[in-house]
Amino acid sequence: MTIPQSVQLLGVTVSVLPYDQVTKTEKKQLGLSRFSDKTIWLADKCRGKAVSQQLKEHTFFHELLHQALDSAGYTEQNGDEQFVDLVSGLLHQALGPHMR
């Protein structure tokens, strides 16, 4: 699947960006969602290794769900990483093949 460069959530553009220049802490993360500036950051490398396309796609759906929950005001669910990862994994499995 081709990961989009941006998506629309409630009329607001969320940019999807790669990151390679990151802080020491972020080098261990596959992705980040920054709600303040509506950005999703996807790692090209994690712990010194290239991130596979499939893992990058899953991370995109994970961070997209964080952004969607934040936009909808679902703070409690947004803080539940197990919930976010499960639902984003289901979305990736259902929609990913259709976006290729």
C-alpha atoms as an extended CHARMM CRD file, in Angstrom:
* protein
*
       100  EXT
         1         1  MET       CA              0.0000000000        0.0000000000        0.0000000000  PROA      1               0.0000000000
         2         2  THR       CA              1.0910000000        3.5350000000       -0.6160000000  PROA      2               0.0000000000
         3         3  ILE       CA              1.0740000000        5.5250000000        2.6060000000  PROA      3               0.0000000000
         4         4  PRO       CA             -0.4930000000        8.9230000000        1.9080000000  PROA      4               0.0000000000
         5         5  GLN       CA              1.4160000000       12.1500000000        2.5450000000  PROA      5               0.0000000000
         6         6  SER       CA             -1.6220000000       13.5760000000        4.3020000000  PROA      6               0.0000000000
         7         7  VAL       CA             -5.1440000000       12.6730000000        5.3970000000  PROA      7               0.0000000000
         8         8  GLN       CA             -8.2150000000       14.6970000000        6.3460000000  PROA      8               0.0000000000
         9         9  LEU       CA             -9.8390000000       14.3030000000        9.7680000000  PROA      9               0.0000000000
        10        10  LEU       CA            -12.8600000000       16.4990000000       10.5000000000  PROA      10              0.0000000000
        11        11  GLY       CA            -11.7270000000       18.9690000000        7.8500000000  PROA      11              0.0000000000
        12        12  VAL       CA             -8.1990000000       19.2570000000        9.2400000000  PROA      12              0.0000000000
        13        13  THR       CA             -5.1550000000       18.0890000000        7.2940000000  PROA      13              0.0000000000
        14        14  VAL       CA             -2.8860000000       15.6570000000        9.1230000000  PROA      14              0.0000000000
        15        15  SER       CA              0.5420000000       15.4910000000        7.4810000000  PROA      15              0.0000000000
        16        16  VAL       CA              2.3740000000       12.1680000000        7.2640000000  PROA      16              0.0000000000
        17        17  LEU       CA              6.1270000000       12.6140000000        7.3370000000  PROA      17              0.0000000000
        18        18  PRO       CA              9.2020000000       10.3910000000        7.4970000000  PROA      18              0.0000000000
        19        19  TYR       CA             11.6880000000       11.0270000000       10.2250000000  PROA      19              0.0000000000
        20        20  ASP       CA             15.3650000000       10.3610000000       10.1910000000  PROA      20              0.0000000000
        21        21  GLN       CA             16.6790000000       13.1810000000       12.3610000000  PROA      21              0.0000000000
        22        22  VAL       CA             15.2040000000       12.3760000000       15.7300000000  PROA      22              0.0000000000
        23        23  THR       CA             16.0390000000       12.6980000000       19.3820000000  PROA      23              0.0000000000
        24        24  LYS       CA             17.7420000000        9.8630000000       21.2140000000  PROA      24              0.0000000000
        25        25  THR       CA             14.4000000000        8.7560000000       22.7110000000  PROA      25              0.0000000000
        26        26  GLU       CA             12.5780000000        8.7500000000       19.3870000000  PROA      26              0.0000000000
        27        27  LYS       CA             15.1550000000        6.4750000000       17.7430000000  PROA      27              0.0000000000
        28        28  LYS       CA             13.4350000000        3.5760000000       19.5100000000  PROA      28              0.0000000000
        29        29  GLN       CA              9.9880000000        4.4720000000       18.1900000000  PROA      29              0.0000000000
        30        30  LEU       CA              8.3930000000        3.3410000000       14.9510000000  PROA      30              0.0000000000
        31        31  GLY       CA              6.0670000000        6.3320000000       14.8040000000  PROA      31              0.0000000000
        32        32  LEU       CA              4.8330000000        9.4480000000       16.5370000000  PROA      32              0.0000000000
        33        33  SER       CA              1.6120000000       11.4130000000       16.5400000000  PROA      33              0.0000000000
        34        34  ARG       CA              1.8340000000       15.0670000000       17.4110000000  PROA      34              0.0000000000
        35        35  PHE       CA             -1.6260000000       16.3840000000       18.1210000000  PROA      35              0.0000000000
        36        36  SER       CA             -0.5250000000       20.0090000000       18.5170000000  PROA      36              0.0000000000
        37        37  ASP       CA              0.5420000000       20.3550000000       14.8800000000  PROA      37              0.0000000000
        38        38  LYS       CA             -1.4910000000       17.4610000000       13.4140000000  PROA      38              0.0000000000
        39        39  THR       CA              1.4400000000       15.3880000000       12.1850000000  PROA      39              0.0000000000
        40        40  ILE       CA              2.2190000000       11.7110000000       11.9750000000  PROA      40              0.0000000000
        41        41  TRP       CA              5.8990000000       10.7950000000       11.8280000000  PROA      41              0.0000000000
        42        42  LEU       CA              6.9880000000        7.3790000000       10.5320000000  PROA      42              0.0000000000
        43        43  ALA       CA             10.4850000000        6.0150000000       11.1260000000  PROA      43              0.0000000000
        44        44  ASP       CA             12.5630000000        4.7470000000        8.2470000000  PROA      44              0.0000000000
        45        45  LYS       CA             14.9210000000        3.1180000000       10.7430000000  PROA      45              0.0000000000
        46        46  CYS       CA             14.4540000000        1.8450000000       14.2690000000  PROA      46              0.0000000000
        47        47  ARG       CA             17.2970000000        0.7470000000       16.5120000000  PROA      47              0.0000000000
        48        48  GLY       CA             19.6800000000        0.9490000000       13.5720000000  PROA      48              0.0000000000
        49        49  LYS       CA             17.6370000000       -1.2580000000       11.2330000000  PROA      49              0.0000000000
        50        50  ALA       CA             15.4170000000       -0.3790000000        8.2770000000  PROA      50              0.0000000000
        51        51  VAL       CA             11.6990000000       -0.5910000000        9.0160000000  PROA      51              0.0000000000
        52        52  SER       CA              9.8620000000       -2.9460000000        6.6450000000  PROA      52              0.0000000000
        53        53  GLN       CA              7.0580000000       -1.5770000000        4.4910000000  PROA      53              0.0000000000
        54        54  GLN       CA              4.5190000000       -3.7980000000        6.2590000000  PROA      54              0.0000000000
        55        55  LEU       CA              5.5640000000       -2.5460000000        9.6900000000  PROA      55              0.0000000000
        56        56  LYS       CA              5.5520000000        1.0510000000        8.4260000000  PROA      56              0.0000000000
        57        57  GLU       CA              1.9840000000        0.5330000000        7.1550000000  PROA      57              0.0000000000
        58        58  HSD       CA              0.8600000000       -0.8940000000       10.4910000000  PROA      58              0.0000000000
        59        59  THR       CA              2.4950000000        2.0380000000       12.2710000000  PROA      59              0.0000000000
        60        60  PHE       CA              0.6890000000        4.4570000000        9.9480000000  PROA      60              0.0000000000
        61        61  PHE       CA             -2.6970000000        2.9760000000       10.8830000000  PROA      61              0.0000000000
        62        62  HSD       CA             -1.7100000000        3.0180000000       14.5700000000  PROA      62              0.0000000000
        63        63  GLU       CA             -0.7580000000        6.6970000000       14.5000000000  PROA      63              0.0000000000
        64        64  LEU       CA             -3.7660000000        7.5600000000       12.3220000000  PROA      64              0.0000000000
        65        65  LEU       CA             -6.0760000000        6.0120000000       14.9140000000  PROA      65              0.0000000000
        66        66  HSD       CA             -4.3860000000        8.1010000000       17.6290000000  PROA      66              0.0000000000
        67        67  GLN       CA             -5.0520000000       11.2070000000       15.5440000000  PROA      67              0.0000000000
        68        68  ALA       CA             -8.6810000000       10.1900000000       14.8870000000  PROA      68              0.0000000000
        69        69  LEU       CA             -9.3700000000        9.4890000000       18.5620000000  PROA      69              0.0000000000
        70        70  ASP       CA             -7.7840000000       12.8110000000       19.5410000000  PROA      70              0.0000000000
        71        71  SER       CA             -9.8870000000       14.6640000000       16.9620000000  PROA      71              0.0000000000
        72        72  ALA       CA            -13.0410000000       12.9610000000       18.2440000000  PROA      72              0.0000000000
        73        73  GLY       CA            -12.2240000000       13.7040000000       21.8900000000  PROA      73              0.0000000000
        74        74  TYR       CA            -11.8250000000       10.0650000000       22.9760000000  PROA      74              0.0000000000
        75        75  THR       CA             -8.9850000000       10.7560000000       25.4150000000  PROA      75              0.0000000000
        76        76  GLU       CA             -9.3900000000        7.5990000000       27.4890000000  PROA      76              0.0000000000
        77        77  GLN       CA             -9.3480000000        5.2590000000       24.4840000000  PROA      77              0.0000000000
        78        78  ASN       CA             -6.4640000000        7.2040000000       22.9480000000  PROA      78              0.0000000000
        79        79  GLY       CA             -4.3380000000        6.4360000000       25.9880000000  PROA      79              0.0000000000
        80        80  ASP       CA             -5.0140000000        2.7000000000       25.7580000000  PROA      80              0.0000000000
        81        81  GLU       CA             -2.1310000000        1.4650000000       23.5680000000  PROA      81              0.0000000000
        82        82  GLN       CA             -3.4180000000       -2.1120000000       23.5200000000  PROA      82              0.0000000000
        83        83  PHE       CA             -6.7950000000       -0.9270000000       22.1850000000  PROA      83              0.0000000000
        84        84  VAL       CA             -5.1800000000        1.3970000000       19.6230000000  PROA      84              0.0000000000
        85        85  ASP       CA             -2.7870000000       -1.2930000000       18.3970000000  PROA      85              0.0000000000
        86        86  LEU       CA             -5.5270000000       -3.9270000000       18.1040000000  PROA      86              0.0000000000
        87        87  VAL       CA             -7.9800000000       -1.7190000000       16.1930000000  PROA      87              0.0000000000
        88        88  SER       CA             -5.2520000000       -0.2610000000       13.9590000000  PROA      88              0.0000000000
        89        89  GLY       CA             -4.0500000000       -3.7980000000       13.1870000000  PROA      89              0.0000000000
        90        90  LEU       CA             -7.5710000000       -4.7640000000       12.1650000000  PROA      90              0.0000000000
        91        91  LEU       CA             -7.8290000000       -1.6860000000        9.9230000000  PROA      91              0.0000000000
        92        92  HSD       CA             -4.4650000000       -2.4460000000        8.3550000000  PROA      92              0.0000000000
        93        93  GLN       CA             -5.5140000000       -6.0140000000        7.6510000000  PROA      93              0.0000000000
        94        94  ALA       CA             -8.8960000000       -4.9770000000        6.2070000000  PROA      94              0.0000000000
        95        95  LEU       CA             -7.8640000000       -1.9050000000        4.2010000000  PROA      95              0.0000000000
        96        96  GLY       CA             -4.1520000000       -2.3080000000        3.4940000000  PROA      96              0.0000000000
        97        97  PRO       CA             -4.4970000000       -4.8350000000        0.6550000000  PROA      97              0.0000000000
        98        98  HSD       CA             -7.1230000000       -2.6370000000       -1.0440000000  PROA      98              0.0000000000
        99        99  MET       CA             -4.7920000000        0.3730000000       -1.0270000000  PROA      99              0.0000000000
       100       100  ARG       CA             -2.0350000000       -1.2980000000       -3.0720000000  PROA      100             0.0000000000
